[in-house]
Amino acid sequence: MTSEKIKGLVAATVTPMKANGEVNLPALDSYVKHLEKQGLAGVFVNGTTGEGLLMTSDERKAVAEAWMAYKDKFKVMVHVGGTSYAAAVDLARHAEKIGADAISAMGPCFLPPSRAEELVAFNKIVAAAAPGTPFYYYHIPGTSHVNVSMLDFLKLGEKEIPTLRGIKYTTYDSMTMQECIAYRGGYYDILHGHDETILTGLMLGATGGVGTSYSVTGELYNKLLDTFWAGDLAGAVKLQEKAVEFIRVLIKYENSVVGIKAILQVMGVDCGPVRLPMRNLTPDRMKALEADLRAIGWI
């Protein structure tokens, strides 16, 4: 028996901002029109790319509500995690109330737990606030600094979190990822979280991925998925190489969050600046970014 799997690409969405740093919800319309062209299975809202932990709880609720207007176009996964389980509980309860397809939470990055027991206990409380909504743990140790074995998390979590359906797996530890995919005969949905190595995840049995670049690269990655599932591994490798060219440019400019907003702007989709403490690109850096994108044939 297996749980329902997400097949395809889920874009880790940006949160449109005004020049003064306020959330700009009306800008979602043009962003969504752009996303529709990418052939996405879903959107992951208020995560790292969405600057979720830089927003207030009220802002995160407003953003989640705004995305629900497009539920007919995408499966909507809402990140509710934070350093306070009480705040996360409030966000989880809200996400279920508005009808989110799934919720997710990364481990608390302040005084991060080092054992599966504490991590499961934290997420058990969060998931219980949305008892009718699938829960995905968000494993991103490079950002959260919570680096607990995900296999241990699944083994303990299946006993304590009834709604646990999988993991948004954003780390390069492919050995443990394979173990998680195989656990209980493939019951859990392990979503690949590093766009530049999604082919590795597919080889190990993942059926879907959540990524920052999919807001722009969805068409390319969907071709990669189709090529892989058609049995053409060599062709899929070539497409992954093309994707890596883009990822190199994306991460060259500050980080992937700054990079994706800047790239969207270059492509005519203005989602505004990033929030402090991140640094927006100067006009000269924007010109350099545009030149790099042109050099790899992206624009």
Secondary structure per residue as TSV (DSSP state, phi and psi in degrees):
chain	resnum	aa	ss	phi	psi
A	1	M	-	360.0	136.5
A	2	T	-	-127.8	151.4
A	3	S	-	-78.3	163.6
A	4	E	-	-63.5	132.9
A	5	K	-	-104.8	147.0
A	6	I	-	-85.1	122.4
A	7	K	-	-109.2	121.0
A	8	G	E	114.7	-157.6
A	9	L	E	-104.2	134.3
A	10	V	E	-117.5	119.4
A	11	A	E	-80.2	127.2
A	12	A	E	-76.5	104.6
A	13	T	-	-81.4	150.6
A	14	V	-	-80.4	163.2
A	15	T	-	-109.5	114.2
A	16	P	-	-59.8	136.4
A	17	M	B	-127.3	152.8
A	18	K	-	-82.9	169.5
A	19	A	T	-59.7	-28.8
A	20	N	T	-87.4	4.2
A	21	G	S	93.3	-2.3
A	22	E	-	-76.7	150.3
A	23	V	B	-64.5	138.2
A	24	N	-	-120.0	80.7
A	25	L	G	-65.7	-35.8
A	26	P	G	-59.2	-24.0
A	27	A	G	-71.3	-10.7
A	28	L	H	-61.5	-33.1
A	29	D	H	-57.0	-49.9
A	30	S	H	-69.2	-34.2
A	31	Y	H	-64.1	-44.1
A	32	V	H	-64.7	-40.9
A	33	K	H	-58.3	-38.1
A	34	H	H	-67.1	-44.2
A	35	L	H	-63.2	-34.5
A	36	E	H	-58.1	-30.2
A	37	K	T	-73.6	-13.5
A	38	Q	T	-88.3	-8.9
A	39	G	-	68.0	48.1
A	40	L	-	-87.5	148.6
A	41	A	S	-83.9	-26.2
A	42	G	E	-170.4	-179.9
A	43	V	E	-130.0	144.3
A	44	F	E	-112.5	109.9
A	45	V	E	-102.2	141.4
A	46	N	S	66.6	27.2
A	47	G	S	-88.8	-153.3
A	48	T	T	-62.0	-49.2
A	49	T	T	-62.6	-32.4
A	50	G	T	-82.6	4.7
A	51	E	T	58.5	33.7
A	52	G	G	-56.2	-43.7
A	53	L	G	-77.6	-3.5
A	54	L	G	-96.7	1.0
A	55	M	S	-109.0	159.5
A	56	T	-	-75.9	164.8
A	57	S	H	-61.6	-39.0
A	58	D	H	-63.9	-39.9
A	59	E	H	-65.0	-42.6
A	60	R	H	-63.1	-38.9
A	61	K	H	-63.8	-43.7
A	62	A	H	-63.1	-41.0
A	63	V	H	-64.8	-44.8
A	64	A	H	-60.7	-43.4
A	65	E	H	-61.4	-41.5
A	66	A	H	-62.9	-39.3
A	67	W	H	-67.8	-26.9
A	68	M	H	-65.4	-18.5
A	69	A	T	-67.0	-15.0
A	70	Y	T	-112.9	20.0
A	71	K	T	-64.1	-21.9
A	72	D	T	-72.8	-13.3
A	73	K	T	-102.6	-33.0
A	74	F	S	-140.7	150.1
A	75	K	E	-68.9	132.6
A	76	V	E	-109.0	114.4
A	77	M	E	-106.5	128.6
A	78	V	E	-113.1	124.5
A	79	H	E	-81.1	126.6
A	80	V	-	-118.9	3.7
A	81	G	-	-73.0	164.1
A	82	G	-	-178.5	-171.5
A	83	T	S	-81.4	-21.2
A	84	S	-	-107.8	121.4
A	85	Y	H	-67.9	-25.6
A	86	A	H	-66.0	-42.9
A	87	A	H	-67.2	-39.2
A	88	A	H	-64.8	-37.7
A	89	V	H	-60.5	-44.4
A	90	D	H	-60.9	-42.8
A	91	L	H	-69.6	-37.0
A	92	A	H	-66.1	-42.8
A	93	R	H	-61.7	-40.9
A	94	H	H	-65.8	-42.7
A	95	A	H	-60.9	-40.2
A	96	E	H	-68.2	-39.1
A	97	K	H	-60.4	-37.9
A	98	I	T	-87.3	-3.4
A	99	G	T	92.2	26.3
A	100	A	-	-58.1	145.1
A	101	D	S	-72.4	-28.8
A	102	A	E	-161.0	158.3
A	103	I	E	-121.8	159.2
A	104	S	E	-145.2	153.1
A	105	A	E	-147.7	131.1
A	106	M	E	-82.7	163.7
A	107	G	-	-69.0	153.7
A	108	P	-	-65.5	124.3
A	109	C	S	-83.6	-11.2
A	110	F	S	-97.1	123.7
A	111	L	S	51.9	57.9
A	112	P	-	-64.0	142.7
A	113	P	-	-69.4	150.3
A	114	S	-	-111.7	-3.3
A	115	R	S	-126.1	152.3
A	116	A	H	-62.9	-32.1
A	117	E	H	-58.7	-49.0
A	118	E	H	-71.1	-36.6
A	119	L	H	-65.6	-42.1
A	120	V	H	-66.2	-41.6
A	121	A	H	-60.9	-41.6
A	122	F	H	-62.0	-49.9
A	123	N	H	-74.0	-25.1
A	124	K	H	-60.1	-43.2
A	125	I	H	-65.9	-41.4
A	126	V	H	-65.4	-50.3
A	127	A	H	-63.4	-34.2
A	128	A	H	-64.9	-20.6
A	129	A	T	-74.9	-12.6
A	130	A	S	-131.6	68.4
A	131	P	T	-65.8	-15.0
A	132	G	T	-104.8	11.6
A	133	T	S	-123.0	129.9
A	134	P	-	-56.7	140.2
A	135	F	E	-115.9	130.8
A	136	Y	E	-118.9	124.1
A	137	Y	E	-73.1	142.8
A	138	Y	E	-105.5	100.1
A	139	H	E	-93.3	105.9
A	140	I	-	-144.0	68.7
A	141	P	H	-59.5	-27.0
A	142	G	H	-65.0	-23.6
A	143	T	H	-105.0	-45.9
A	144	S	H	-83.4	-22.3
A	145	H	-	64.4	17.8
A	146	V	-	-97.0	107.9
A	147	N	-	-121.9	58.3
A	148	V	-	-88.4	144.8
A	149	S	-	-58.6	124.8
A	150	M	H	-72.1	-25.4
A	151	L	H	-67.3	-42.7
A	152	D	H	-62.3	-39.3
A	153	F	H	-61.3	-44.6
A	154	L	H	-64.4	-43.0
A	155	K	H	-63.0	-38.7
A	156	L	H	-84.3	-39.2
A	157	G	H	-63.3	-33.8
A	158	E	H	-64.2	-22.2
A	159	K	H	-86.8	-23.5
A	160	E	H	-112.4	-21.8
A	161	I	-	-122.2	94.1
A	162	P	T	-59.4	-28.9
A	163	T	T	-91.6	3.9
A	164	L	E	-63.3	121.3
A	165	R	E	-118.4	-14.7
A	166	G	E	169.1	-162.5
A	167	I	E	-138.5	134.5
A	168	K	E	-85.3	105.5
A	169	Y	E	-102.6	96.6
A	170	T	-	-114.6	76.5
A	171	T	S	-159.5	162.4
A	172	Y	S	-91.4	9.8
A	173	D	-	-78.6	83.3
A	174	S	H	-73.7	-23.5
A	175	M	H	-64.1	-49.9
A	176	T	H	-67.4	-33.9
A	177	M	H	-59.6	-43.9
A	178	Q	H	-61.6	-40.4
A	179	E	H	-64.6	-38.4
A	180	C	H	-68.3	-40.1
A	181	I	H	-62.9	-39.4
A	182	A	H	-81.4	-16.7
A	183	Y	G	-59.4	134.9
A	184	R	G	53.9	41.3
A	185	G	G	66.2	28.0
A	186	G	T	84.7	25.2
A	187	Y	T	-64.0	-42.7
A	188	Y	S	-87.0	149.2
A	189	D	E	-92.4	105.0
A	190	I	E	-102.5	106.3
A	191	L	E	-90.6	123.5
A	192	H	E	-69.4	131.4
A	193	G	-	-110.6	-2.1
A	194	H	-	-111.6	106.0
A	195	D	G	-53.8	-39.5
A	196	E	G	-69.6	-11.2
A	197	T	G	-129.6	27.5
A	198	I	H	-61.8	-28.6
A	199	L	H	-61.9	-35.4
A	200	T	H	-60.6	-45.7
A	201	G	H	-61.2	-41.5
A	202	L	H	-62.6	-41.3
A	203	M	H	-61.7	-31.8
A	204	L	H	-86.1	-8.8
A	205	G	T	117.4	-0.4
A	206	A	-	-66.4	147.2
A	207	T	-	-111.8	-8.0
A	208	G	E	-152.7	168.3
A	209	G	E	-147.3	153.7
A	210	V	E	-116.9	124.6
A	211	G	E	-151.1	151.6
A	212	T	S	-67.0	-41.4
A	213	S	T	-73.8	-15.5
A	214	Y	H	-64.2	-17.1
A	215	S	H	-60.6	-22.6
A	216	V	H	-120.1	-34.0
A	217	T	H	-101.6	11.1
A	218	G	H	-54.3	-43.1
A	219	E	H	-62.1	-42.3
A	220	L	H	-64.5	-45.6
A	221	Y	H	-69.5	-33.3
A	222	N	H	-64.3	-36.5
A	223	K	H	-64.8	-39.4
A	224	L	H	-61.0	-46.1
A	225	L	H	-61.2	-47.4
A	226	D	H	-61.6	-40.3
A	227	T	H	-65.1	-43.1
A	228	F	H	-63.7	-48.8
A	229	W	H	-67.4	-19.8
A	230	A	T	-82.0	-4.0
A	231	G	T	92.7	7.5
A	232	D	-	-97.0	81.9
A	233	L	H	-66.5	-41.1
A	234	A	H	-60.8	-40.7
A	235	G	H	-65.5	-38.7
A	236	A	H	-65.7	-37.7
A	237	V	H	-61.6	-43.1
A	238	K	H	-61.6	-40.0
A	239	L	H	-69.5	-35.7
A	240	Q	H	-64.3	-37.4
A	241	E	H	-60.6	-41.5
A	242	K	H	-64.2	-40.6
A	243	A	H	-64.8	-38.7
A	244	V	H	-63.1	-34.8
A	245	E	H	-56.4	-43.1
A	246	F	H	-67.9	-43.8
A	247	I	H	-61.1	-37.3
A	248	R	H	-58.6	-41.3
A	249	V	H	-69.7	-42.8
A	250	L	H	-55.7	-47.2
A	251	I	H	-86.6	-6.5
A	252	K	H	-69.3	-28.8
A	253	Y	S	-103.2	90.1
A	254	E	S	69.5	-75.5
A	255	N	-	-162.7	178.7
A	256	S	H	-67.5	-27.8
A	257	V	H	-71.9	-49.5
A	258	V	H	-61.1	-44.6
A	259	G	H	-60.7	-44.9
A	260	I	H	-70.0	-36.7
A	261	K	H	-65.7	-39.5
A	262	A	H	-67.1	-40.6
A	263	I	H	-65.4	-42.0
A	264	L	H	-58.7	-41.4
A	265	Q	H	-62.6	-43.1
A	266	V	H	-59.0	-34.9
A	267	M	T	-85.4	5.8
A	268	G	T	89.3	13.0
A	269	V	-	-113.6	96.8
A	270	D	-	-86.8	105.2
A	271	C	-	-106.8	13.1
A	272	G	-	78.4	-168.1
A	273	P	-	-84.8	174.0
A	274	V	-	-93.5	163.2
A	275	R	-	-89.2	154.8
A	276	L	T	-60.3	145.7
A	277	P	T	-88.9	9.2
A	278	M	S	-72.4	157.4
A	279	R	-	-113.5	125.2
A	280	N	-	-76.5	157.1
A	281	L	-	-74.1	142.3
A	282	T	-	-74.4	163.7
A	283	P	H	-54.5	-39.1
A	284	D	H	-65.1	-39.2
A	285	R	H	-70.2	-33.6
A	286	M	H	-63.6	-40.7
A	287	K	H	-64.2	-39.3
A	288	A	H	-65.5	-39.8
A	289	L	H	-61.6	-46.2
A	290	E	H	-60.4	-39.9
A	291	A	H	-65.3	-39.9
A	292	D	H	-65.5	-40.6
A	293	L	H	-65.7	-37.7
A	294	R	H	-68.4	-36.4
A	295	A	H	-65.0	-29.3
A	296	I	T	-98.6	8.9
A	297	G	T	77.9	23.8
A	298	W	-	-88.0	-27.2
A	299	I	-	-131.1	360.0
